[in-house]
């Protein structure tokens, strides 16, 4: 028996599709009405009743609509992205749909961005409300949403002060500047105050030249050298080497992710972060926590560092805060903020009313203790399912993570598994050296959806057999 998606595909031959100047494709009116009717029949749940079994390797040739969009992109975009061959059109909850109506369970959340899933009604209402009121004024003037969000972030964190940016890499660039200015301000008598930085193996802090200099993977940095000088990389978690590297009068700041995302879902230990805190205090360096991916509820606590009982001088945030709109934040202590003067840094777009009002809607939900408890519970359940279903497979080396940031380390490259999952209706990411499957679903994902995701992963594991490209 054909399912509704198969029926949908068969009801539209490619000849019914022509090109739209805005989206690159459209259906004629008769076909469009049929399309909408068929979409309404698609089950809103990925699993109903008994656990559905999933067939691996069910890839279909790209439709004319998808090919057209991909062709236009290839002809007009700078070739910086190796995109998956999927043209997404809509999303609801933890599911997204491509231009042909195929349904996917989204375990990527836009790279840990869409924590409330897609089309959250409270987020939508906040965006519409603010769009109808005031969208942008620049930082020449005050705006209520920006001030309200800043106050809320201070109240729920270690910080005394806030600086808004538009992205994670911009937040880290600001943290670099603040760290250097702090050293100059704190040592006015020094002709050459501390300007250097410590970062760690497997780190990822962004792609602008300062943040890129703090990013350990050489293939990100080498094409653009010389990047910012003065960065020393230390093995992540190596207490002895970190202690040796942090030097008074030389080290301006230490940048570290409490839980590394892009680097492979590696977690720091409490001892390691406490050592960094002590070493920074002793040397006069600042301790900067990059929680761009692991912060704001992802681990089951509002801030990832809370699990370790260590407080930074600066923390950077970004991805999930505005529910998909661009935002970044630098949170600092009063001691650091006192070194920053008017005109030292700035941004035209950062902290605009629309983005901040949307962020307040996100923060209102994620900050709820019951919401955070549910993330912790689902994170434990996900790891339990993965260990049960995948743990005995010879390609699986380790399952690790906190809350809903989970990595599956393999002994081979993960891309065949990622591709097979996508063909079977599941979106997942890679991390590390390409040998880690990264799961960062919307925080609102249900246990039923987690079960489905693990079922797909389990069914698709044979795609790794015969992959000689070991990690």
PyMOL commands that set and color helices and strands:
alter all, ss='L'
color gray80, all
select helices_A, chain A and resi 4-10+14-16+29-41+64-76+109-112+121-131+144-155+168-186+209-213+218-224+239-245+270-283+304-308+334-337+353-366+369-390+415-423+447-464
alter helices_A, ss='H'
color red, helices_A
select strands_A, chain A and resi 17-18+26-27+88-92+95-98+103-106+161-165+196-200+231-234+251-256+259-260+266-267+286-290+314-317+328-332+396-402+405-410+426-427+429-431+436-439
alter strands_A, ss='S'
color yellow, strands_A
deselect
rebuild
show_as cartoon
